[in-house]
Amino acid sequence: MVTVKVEFLGGLDVIFDKQRIHMVNVDSSETPTVKDLIDYIVKNMIRNPNDVDVFIENGTIRPGILTLINDTDWELEGGEEYELEDGDVISFTSTLHGG
Amino acid sequence: MSFVPPSDPVNKKQVKVSQLCELCRCRKAIIRRPKNLQKICKSCFFHVFETEIHNTIVNNNLFYRGEKVAIGASGGKDSTVLAYVLKLLNDRYDYGIELVLLSIDEGIVGYRDDSLATVKRNQVQYGLPLEIISYRELYDWTMDEIVACAGVRSSCTYCGVFRRQALDRGSSKLGISHVVTGHNADDMAETVLMNILRGDVARLEKSTAIITQSSGSPIKRSKPFKYSYQKEIVLYAHYKKLDYFSTECSYAPEAFRGTARELMKNLEMVRPSCIIDIIHSGENLVLKPKKPKRTGTPKQMEVRTDGSVSLGFVDGNKCEKCGYLSSNRICKACMLLEGLENNRAKVTLDNDTSTQGTARLTRTLESLKF
């Protein structure tokens, strides 16, 4: 089991009880990946099923949401395939709100 | 509501050579720039982001020494980063400009009051003076009242027209003739795309101008973030831990812009440079001159429902009612106000707060299920 810190920023917290920081235990497999984390978030953390589309589009994080793994763009860390480690900070920041 | 900065990561790992920054080659790359797909580290990112904005300012002669400049500040990500970066660049490169934060209070309970709180914190954080102009004092209407009177559907029309004037009037009041806004590359590309999709050729040519000014107006506007990607602005705010407000306006967002935005986000996924490419295309579009109209025949004039007539676009024409720059006899804001005034409740109750937070109420009612 891996425990990571998940942050929802840039207004995304509205679909997570207005809570920006969550400690999440992911234990879906021996080496959980970000993909497993996303599945976990969709299944267990989004209360209102209508809000899933705010977070996910075509099976992955919606364009316009920045995903950072330990402050590094997830594209540079292998994206969904990145293997989570204890203490990792994964942040999701929406860029789609007004300026 | 107070500001909670994003957490710092604690897991430091060994960096592979292939992960190094392509500019300095000594630190771990943390982002891939959407413009050119270059992988760079945090320090280099700060440096290139700031320097590009500096270059945009210098190459376009946006400021002159001694100029007073108002930053249109909403408390959102773009204007917060704009205020921070302009203050920083003004100190670093000694532009010699005087910066003031200018905020508009539309009177939207549960949205603007919260974002203004952010601007007030920015005022302290950056040590810049702040001026707040409200719709209430300018027009004697708040957006909540307007929506209660005219409905949610047209809220963006009213708000947009009024805010444009409010920024001008606010800066005139401060004796400032230059307003900078946080419009970024994504916004501009979106506007270009929207004008193309609508066939709005007249606006298309002007939509990529970095400075906009009409000859009759004392106020010029500019967009120092014209070439800055939204993604990089958000990342900059994130890494610098800037305090910004991020809630969508409580009233319906502009539907058509939403579609154009979605389209652009999808294009950006396939080809990240497309945003800057669209702006480039927009900049180089030159319309062929209109055929001169045949003269001799008596000119037909369009008479609007309120009796005003279009004079064609005459630069520098003034509104008869308020004296604000207008291409027609009566400016758009005065026209909208007149319509509203006719529908204003004849009797008002003391301490009536029913219009406050109309947006919230509407939203709640909409989501109710039986």
Boltz contact constraints between the chains, C-beta under 6 A:
constraints:
  - contact:
      token1: [A, 7]
      token2: [B, 6]
      max_distance: 6.0
  - contact:
      token1: [A, 9]
      token2: [B, 6]
      max_distance: 6.0
  - contact:
      token1: [A, 10]
      token2: [B, 246]
      max_distance: 6.0
  - contact:
      token1: [A, 11]
      token2: [B, 246]
      max_distance: 6.0
  - contact:
      token1: [A, 11]
      token2: [B, 247]
      max_distance: 6.0
  - contact:
      token1: [A, 63]
      token2: [B, 265]
      max_distance: 6.0
  - contact:
      token1: [A, 63]
      token2: [B, 269]
      max_distance: 6.0
  - contact:
      token1: [A, 64]
      token2: [B, 265]
      max_distance: 6.0
  - contact:
      token1: [A, 70]
      token2: [B, 9]
      max_distance: 6.0
  - contact:
      token1: [A, 70]
      token2: [B, 11]
      max_distance: 6.0
  - contact:
      token1: [A, 71]
      token2: [B, 9]
      max_distance: 6.0
  - contact:
      token1: [A, 72]
      token2: [B, 30]
      max_distance: 6.0
  - contact:
      token1: [A, 73]
      token2: [B, 31]
      max_distance: 6.0
  - contact:
      token1: [A, 73]
      token2: [B, 32]
      max_distance: 6.0
  - contact:
      token1: [A, 75]
      token2: [B, 32]
      max_distance: 6.0
  - contact:
      token1: [A, 85]
      token2: [B, 11]
      max_distance: 6.0
  - contact:
      token1: [A, 87]
      token2: [B, 10]
      max_distance: 6.0
  - contact:
      token1: [A, 87]
      token2: [B, 11]
      max_distance: 6.0
  - contact:
      token1: [A, 88]
      token2: [B, 11]
      max_distance: 6.0
  - contact:
      token1: [A, 89]
      token2: [B, 7]
      max_distance: 6.0
  - contact:
      token1: [A, 89]
      token2: [B, 9]
      max_distance: 6.0
  - contact:
      token1: [A, 93]
      token2: [B, 234]
      max_distance: 6.0
  - contact:
      token1: [A, 95]
      token2: [B, 230]
      max_distance: 6.0
  - contact:
      token1: [A, 95]
      token2: [B, 234]
      max_distance: 6.0
  - contact:
      token1: [A, 97]
      token2: [B, 246]
      max_distance: 6.0
  - contact:
      token1: [A, 97]
      token2: [B, 248]
      max_distance: 6.0
  - contact:
      token1: [A, 98]
      token2: [B, 76]
      max_distance: 6.0
  - contact:
      token1: [A, 99]
      token2: [B, 76]
      max_distance: 6.0
  - contact:
      token1: [A, 99]
      token2: [B, 77]
      max_distance: 6.0
  - contact:
      token1: [A, 99]
      token2: [B, 78]
      max_distance: 6.0
  - contact:
      token1: [A, 99]
      token2: [B, 182]
      max_distance: 6.0
